Amino acid sequence: MPTWGHLEYIDHGADVKVHGTSITGYLREGPDGTDSRPTGTRLICGKARTNLNDDVVDFFVRVRDAGEPGDMDQFDITLLQGVVPFYTTFIPSGPHLLSGGNIQLHTLSTTTFNFNCPGV
């Protein structure tokens, strides 16, 4: 079953720009794969182009909608060349909270879509 979505990510501090070209995997995180609504966490992977090289790379994103107004929403990304990470925002102390904006997740008719992400 095809899924939809799009990724545009910019890290101004590290001068990293990511333009997603396809979504290849989607998973609702949670003990039964059906995280709580309307909030929840998704694991998403796909293919992207970056300003760091000319190759298509894989990305893995963990995103959490913690409800309104969005000041507790979380977003982390890892970029991989093959199975080797070369850029990540994941840190041992925990997920990154958004410094602005608001994540809003939408329901799909499935909890998993082809979740076979490289390096994950």
C-alpha positions in Angstrom: 0.0 0.0 0.0 1.6 3.3 -1.0 1.9 6.1 1.6 2.2 9.8 1.3 4.2 12.6 2.9 7.1 14.9 2.3 10.2 15.9 4.2 12.0 19.3 4.0 14.6 19.8 6.8 17.1 22.6 7.3 19.7 22.8 10.0 20.9 26.4 9.8 23.7 25.9 12.4 25.3 23.0 10.5 24.3 24.2 7.0 22.4 21.0 6.2 19.5 20.9 3.8 17.4 17.8 3.2 14.8 17.4 0.4 12.9 14.2 0.7 12.2 12.4 -2.6 10.2 9.4 -1.3 8.7 7.8 1.8 9.7 4.1 2.0 8.6 3.1 5.5 6.1 4.2 8.2 5.4 2.9 11.6 3.3 4.0 14.5 5.4 3.7 17.7 3.8 2.2 20.7 3.4 -1.2 22.5 0.6 -2.3 20.1 1.6 -0.1 17.1 -1.4 2.1 17.6 -0.1 5.1 19.6 -2.6 7.4 21.2 -4.8 9.9 19.2 -4.6 12.7 18.5 -1.1 12.7 19.8 1.5 10.0 19.0 4.9 9.1 17.6 5.8 8.0 14.1 8.9 6.4 12.7 9.4 7.4 9.1 12.1 6.6 6.6 12.7 7.4 3.0 15.1 8.7 0.3 16.4 12.2 0.1 18.9 14.6 -1.6 21.1 16.9 0.5 23.4 19.8 0.0 26.2 17.6 1.4 26.7 15.4 -1.6 25.3 14.5 -4.9 24.1 11.0 -3.9 20.6 10.0 -2.9 20.7 9.2 0.8 18.4 7.3 3.2 16.8 9.2 6.1 15.1 8.0 9.3 12.9 10.4 11.3 11.3 10.0 14.7 8.5 12.6 15.2 6.1 13.0 18.1 3.0 15.1 18.3 2.5 15.9 22.0 -0.7 17.8 21.5 -1.5 21.5 21.4 0.0 24.1 21.3 3.0 22.1 20.0 5.7 23.4 22.4 6.4 19.8 23.5 6.5 18.2 20.0 9.7 16.3 19.1 11.6 15.8 15.9 14.9 13.9 15.2 16.5 12.8 12.0 19.4 10.6 10.9 20.9 10.6 7.4 22.6 7.4 6.1 24.9 6.6 3.3 24.1 2.9 2.9 23.9 1.8 6.6 26.4 4.4 7.8 25.0 7.5 9.6 26.7 10.7 8.6 24.4 13.2 10.2 22.1 12.9 13.1 20.2 15.0 15.7 19.6 12.0 18.0 21.3 12.5 21.3 21.6 10.2 24.3 19.9 12.6 26.7 16.6 12.3 24.7 14.6 13.6 21.8 14.8 17.2 20.5 11.9 19.5 21.3 10.8 21.9 18.6 11.9 25.4 19.2 9.0 26.6 17.0 6.2 25.3 14.9 3.7 22.5 15.5 3.7 18.9 14.4 0.3 17.5 13.4 0.0 13.8 12.6 -2.7 12.3 10.5 -4.2 8.8 10.7 -3.5 6.3 8.0 -5.5 3.2 7.4 -2.6 1.0 8.4 -0.2 1.0 11.3 2.8 -0.1 9.3 4.0 0.4 5.8 6.9 -1.6 4.5 9.0 -0.8 7.6 12.4 -2.0 6.3 14.6 1.0 6.8 18.4 0.8 6.1 20.5 1.1 9.3 17.5 0.9 11.6 
